[in-house]
Amino acid sequence: MDSVGAAAFILGTIALLGFILWGTHQTARLLKTAHITQNLLLLPAENGLRIFLIALGVLLGKLSGAQSAALGWAAPTWRDALIGIGVAVALWLPLNAATWFAIRRWGTEVYSPVVLKNILPRTRLEWLLVPLALIPAAVSEELLFRSLILGGMGQWVSPLLLAAVTSVLFGLAHTAQGRIAPGLTGALSVLLSLLFLWTHSLAAVCVTHWALNLLQLVSAAARREELGRLEPEAAKSEGPGPREPM
């Protein structure tokens, strides 16, 4: 790989990482006070941005000079899907239990479900569209954190060290969601990194990420009334009008 391509890959990946982390933190912080009537995952601008980030990530991956296998860019298989779903279920059970225990025990100061409430489907149509919108959301993050950073930058720096550093940064980006959010999200990032290094498959971690998000939404839908009680009074009084019943 030529030095210009390497420099472009490294600087581009670092810039993309900074943008994702900043955007994650700002979104969670602003949602605490902003009044949004649409599902965040279905906003056209948000989906357009995710598709752009995926295209940019693919370009950066090509500039990295790394082999497709190192980037995890093999064609998806049924094995990837089964591994992804199995790992997602195994991770979701303790993660979901720990999160709801913390919220019930200490309230939203320790972990705020504000982001979850703003992506939770409220109509039959949204239950069809949101799972589809979760796909580019998962792919854009996994392409960066696993494929580009672990696979691309792993040519020069230990992938385990990169996994540790990026997981800490990813956790810190979630500080606006409560005191235990950085630990939970950081630990999840570590586990996804280990899964990528074990399978060498971007598809496997994307499926895991997507399935985890979908399981969180299903769990939240079953606790919709409880989520409503956790909502700030100001948001309740200004909340969106009636939606199509489930």
C-alpha positions in Angstrom: 0.0 0.0 0.0 1.4 3.4 -0.9 2.0 6.0 1.8 -0.7 8.4 0.4 -3.4 5.7 0.6 -2.3 4.7 4.1 -2.4 8.3 5.3 -5.8 8.8 3.7 -7.1 5.6 5.3 -5.8 6.4 8.8 -6.9 10.0 8.9 -10.3 9.2 7.3 -10.9 6.4 9.8 -10.0 8.6 12.8 -12.2 11.4 11.5 -15.1 9.0 11.0 -14.6 7.6 14.5 -14.7 11.0 16.0 -17.8 11.9 14.0 -19.7 8.8 15.1 -18.7 9.2 18.8 -19.6 12.9 18.8 -22.9 12.2 17.1 -23.8 9.4 19.5 -23.1 11.6 22.5 -24.9 14.6 21.1 -28.0 12.6 20.1 -28.5 11.1 23.6 -27.9 14.5 25.3 -30.3 16.4 23.0 -33.1 13.8 23.3 -33.4 14.6 27.0 -34.9 18.0 26.1 -35.9 17.8 22.5 -39.5 17.0 21.5 -39.5 14.6 18.5 -42.7 13.2 17.1 -41.1 10.9 14.4 -39.2 7.7 15.0 -35.5 8.6 14.8 -34.7 5.5 12.7 -37.1 6.5 10.0 -36.0 10.1 9.5 -34.9 10.3 5.8 -31.8 12.5 6.7 -30.7 9.9 9.2 -30.9 7.0 6.8 -29.3 9.0 4.1 -26.4 9.8 6.4 -26.0 6.1 7.4 -25.9 5.0 3.7 -23.2 7.7 3.1 -21.2 6.5 6.0 -21.3 2.9 4.7 -20.1 4.1 1.3 -17.4 6.1 2.9 -16.4 3.1 5.1 -16.1 0.8 2.0 -13.9 3.4 0.3 -11.7 3.7 3.3 -11.5 -0.1 3.5 -10.2 -0.2 -0.1 -7.7 2.5 0.7 -6.4 0.5 3.7 -4.7 -2.0 1.5 -5.8 -4.8 3.8 -7.1 -8.1 2.3 -10.8 -8.6 2.1 -10.5 -11.5 4.6 -8.8 -9.2 7.2 -11.7 -6.7 6.8 -14.2 -9.5 7.2 -15.7 -8.8 3.8 -16.4 -12.4 2.8 -19.9 -13.2 1.4 -22.4 -13.8 4.2 -23.3 -17.4 5.0 -26.0 -19.2 7.1 -23.2 -19.9 9.6 -22.7 -16.1 10.1 -26.5 -15.6 10.6 -26.8 -18.5 13.1 -23.7 -17.3 15.0 -25.0 -13.7 15.0 -28.5 -14.6 16.3 -27.2 -17.1 18.9 -24.6 -14.6 20.3 -27.2 -11.8 20.3 -29.7 -13.9 22.4 -26.9 -14.9 24.8 -25.8 -11.3 25.3 -29.3 -9.8 25.4 -30.5 -11.9 28.3 -28.0 -10.6 30.9 -27.8 -7.2 29.4 -31.6 -6.7 29.4 -31.9 -8.0 33.0 -29.1 -5.8 34.2 -30.4 -2.7 32.5 -34.0 -3.0 33.8 -32.8 -3.9 37.3 -30.7 -0.7 37.3 -33.5 1.5 36.1 -36.0 0.1 38.6 -33.5 0.2 41.5 -31.9 3.6 40.9 -34.0 5.4 38.2 -33.0 7.0 34.9 -30.1 8.8 36.4 -28.2 5.5 36.3 -29.4 4.5 32.8 -31.8 6.5 30.7 -33.9 4.8 28.1 -34.4 8.1 26.2 -32.9 6.8 23.0 -34.8 3.6 23.1 -38.1 5.4 23.6 -37.4 7.5 20.4 -36.8 4.5 18.2 -39.5 2.2 19.6 -42.1 1.4 16.9 -45.6 2.6 17.7 -47.6 1.4 14.6 -47.8 -1.7 12.6 -46.1 0.0 9.7 -43.2 1.0 11.9 -42.8 -2.5 13.1 -42.1 -3.4 9.4 -39.9 -0.4 8.7 -37.8 -0.1 11.9 -36.2 -3.5 11.6 -35.2 -2.6 8.1 -33.8 0.7 9.2 -31.8 -1.1 11.9 -29.7 -2.8 9.1 -27.8 0.3 7.9 -27.5 1.5 11.5 -25.8 -1.7 12.5 -23.7 -2.0 9.3 -22.3 1.5 9.5 -21.1 1.1 13.1 -19.7 -2.4 12.6 -18.0 -1.4 9.4 -16.1 1.2 11.3 -15.4 -0.4 14.7 -14.7 -3.9 13.6 -13.8 -3.9 9.9 -11.8 -0.6 9.5 -10.3 -0.3 12.9 -9.6 -4.0 13.8 -9.2 -5.3 10.3 -7.6 -2.2 8.6 -5.6 -0.6 11.4 -4.8 -4.0 12.8 -2.1 -4.2 10.2 0.0 -1.9 12.3 -1.4 -2.0 15.8 -2.5 -5.0 17.9 -6.2 -5.6 17.2 -6.8 -6.4 20.9 -5.3 -3.0 21.9 -7.5 -1.3 19.3 -10.6 -3.2 20.6 -9.8 -2.0 24.1 -9.2 1.6 23.2 -12.3 1.9 20.9 -14.5 0.2 23.4 -13.5 2.8 26.1 -14.2 5.6 23.7 -17.5 4.1 22.6 -18.5 3.7 26.2 -17.6 7.3 27.0 -19.8 8.5 24.1 -22.8 7.1 26.0 -22.2 9.0 29.2 -25.3 11.1 28.5 -27.4 7.9 28.9 -26.5 7.4 32.6 -23.8 6.2 34.9 -23.8 2.6 33.9 -24.2 3.2 30.2 -20.5 3.6 29.5 -19.7 0.3 31.2 -22.5 -1.6 29.4 -21.9 -0.3 26.0 -18.1 -0.5 26.4 -18.3 -4.2 27.4 -20.7 -4.9 24.5 -18.2 -3.3 22.1 -15.4 -5.6 23.5 -17.5 -8.7 23.0 -18.4 -7.7 19.4 -14.7 -7.1 18.7 -13.8 -10.5 20.1 -16.5 -12.1 17.9 -15.1 -10.3 14.9 -11.6 -11.5 15.6 -12.8 -15.0 16.1 -15.1 -15.3 13.0 -13.2 -12.8 10.7 -16.7 -12.0 9.5 -18.3 -8.6 9.3 -21.6 -10.2 8.5 -21.6 -12.2 11.8 -21.1 -9.0 14.0 -23.6 -7.1 11.9 -26.3 -9.8 12.5 -25.4 -9.8 16.2 -25.7 -6.0 16.4 -29.0 -6.0 14.5 -30.5 -8.8 16.4 -29.5 -7.2 19.7 -31.2 -4.0 18.8 -34.3 -5.8 17.6 -34.5 -7.8 20.9 -34.2 -4.6 22.9 -37.1 -3.1 21.0 -39.3 -6.2 21.5 -38.5 -6.1 25.2 -39.2 -2.4 25.4 -42.6 -2.8 23.6 -43.6 -5.4 26.3 -42.7 -2.7 28.9 -44.2 0.3 27.1 -46.2 1.4 30.1 -43.2 1.2 32.3 -41.2 3.2 29.8 -44.0 5.8 29.8 -43.7 6.2 33.6 -40.0 6.8 33.3 -40.6 9.6 30.8 -40.1 13.2 32.1 -43.3 15.0 32.9 -42.5 17.8 30.3 -42.1 15.2 27.6 -45.4 13.6 28.6 -47.3 16.8 28.4 -45.8 17.6 24.9 -45.8 14.0 23.6 -47.0 13.0 20.2 -50.7 12.5 19.5 -52.4 9.1 19.3 -50.8 6.6 17.0 -52.2 3.6 15.2 -52.9 0.8 17.8 -50.7 -2.3 17.8 
